[in-house]
Amino acid sequence: MTRAKSPLKSITLSSGRFRITRVDCAGCVQGRKLSCKVRGEINIVPTTNKKDELDTWVHEAMHGEFPRMTEPRIAKAATNLARLLWRVGYRKGRQ
Ligand SMILES: [Zn+2]
């Protein structure tokens, strides 16, 4: 259940246009769930673990790019891409 949303931006991916929001979901962080699925939206639960948050952004974007890809393949590829981005220095809030 979504408690609060703050719209950020929108993005067009291969399967359509998505509104991007940060949300506070009841039980999301405690249950290690860092996103909420709503059609046409990418909803991310902000977390203090920035590496996990990067993985989640990549994961949800990959669902938008490859809507028929299985969850295990998305999860593995997203984690690998997030690890690459993290290793080369991409961090939230840095310019
Ligand atoms: Zn997924």
Residues whose N, C-alpha, C, O or C-beta is under 5 A from the ligand:
A	BS01	ZN	none
